[in-house]
């Protein structure tokens, strides 16, 4: 998170909002938080895994390009 100067609180908030909405367990998840685009100039992508009560953040970075369909 230091490389892109992403605040830990933004990552925690992003993950918590996803966990509250869905039943997530034992698999790798990817989240794109478009609400943080103003703060970091681009949407923030968070990749994490959850096992029981533990959450492992694999990577966090701002997306630089839009995804093409």
N, C-alpha and C positions, 0 to 999 in steps of 0.2 A: 504494500500500500504506500510505501515511502516513495517509490519511483514516480508515481503519478500524483502524489500528494493527496490521496483519497483519505478522508477521515474515517476512523473506525466506527464512529457512531452512525455514519451514513450506510456502511456495510451492514451493521447490526440491524438497523431499521429496515433495510431492504429485505434481509433474510427473515426477520420476524414477521413482516407483513405477508410474506409468501407462506411461511409455516402456519400462520393463523388461518389462511384461506384454504390450504390444502393439507392432506395427510401425506407427509413426506417422510420416508424412512428407507435407509439402506441403498439409496441410489444417488448418482450424481445429478445435480440440478443446475440449470443455467437460468439466470434472471437478468432481464434488461430493465433498468429503472430509468424511464424517460423523464421522470419528474426532476431528476438531478442534472439534467442537461444544461440548465441555466448556470448552475454552480460550477460544473466541470467542462462546459462548452460542448460536451457530447454526452449521449446517454451512457450510463454506467452499467457495465456487465459484471455480474458476480457469479462465479462458479463455485459450488460448495457441495458437500456430502453430509448427510446426517445419519448417525447410527445411535439409536436409543436417545439419550439426552445430550450427546456430544455432537457438535457441529465443527466440521473441518472446512475452512475456507481455502480453496485450491488456488484461485486467482481472482483478481479484481482489476479492471482496467476500463478506461473510457473508450467507447467505440468511435472510430475515426471516420468510418464510412457507413452509409445506409446499406441495409441488406437488400439485395435485389431479389425479386420474386421469380 
